[in-house]
């Protein structure tokens, strides 16, 4: 599977390094093609490197992030832009989506969840997805455990007894992506095996037990 080319636009060196470290761990899926700390450099770099995705901070020297986002959508409509911001007030999130953001990720996100969030944004599995406790994110099943909609879907597939290959086929994913989601699911549920994950999901009420399903039918 072709690696996704990522351009990082953020003026916080520590944040850039954190993103690099996380994406380097998934180097078979992501390739960082450019990094910039200044807003006016984003559009020229996109033209030069042709990334699949721009990770865009909203506060950078030289250009307002929302203006940059709007220009990206006009000049490079095929490039997805994911906002990665420390400012996640509801009006800011709404403004980002109005200007064409594919997803909004708060900088409060657990760094280990960043690759999964990027994948969900690229796959388009959720309309206007927000990650990292952005204030306008909508509650969903499994919210108390921090499970995403994709992770819930994969949990359901696990309870159906599907293998990684079968799950990948069901959701049109690479097997490596399924493995990544499973790693996140295990961590969030505090388990280490598929069977434990399903049992924990039943205990937490994330999935309906077969007994409840039988009673409801």
Buried (B, 14 or more C-beta within 10 A) or exposed (E): EEBBBBBBBBBBEEBBEBBEEBBEBBEEBBBBBBBBBEBEBBBEBBEEBEBBBBBBBBEBEEBEBBEBBBBBBEEBEEBBBBBBBEBBEEEBBEBBBEBBBBBBBBBEBBBEBBBBBBBBBBBEBBEBBBBBEBEBBEEEEBEEBBBBBBBBBBBBBBBEEBEBEEBBEBBEBEBBBBEBBBEBBBBBBEBEEBEEBBBBBBEEEBBBBEEEEEEEE
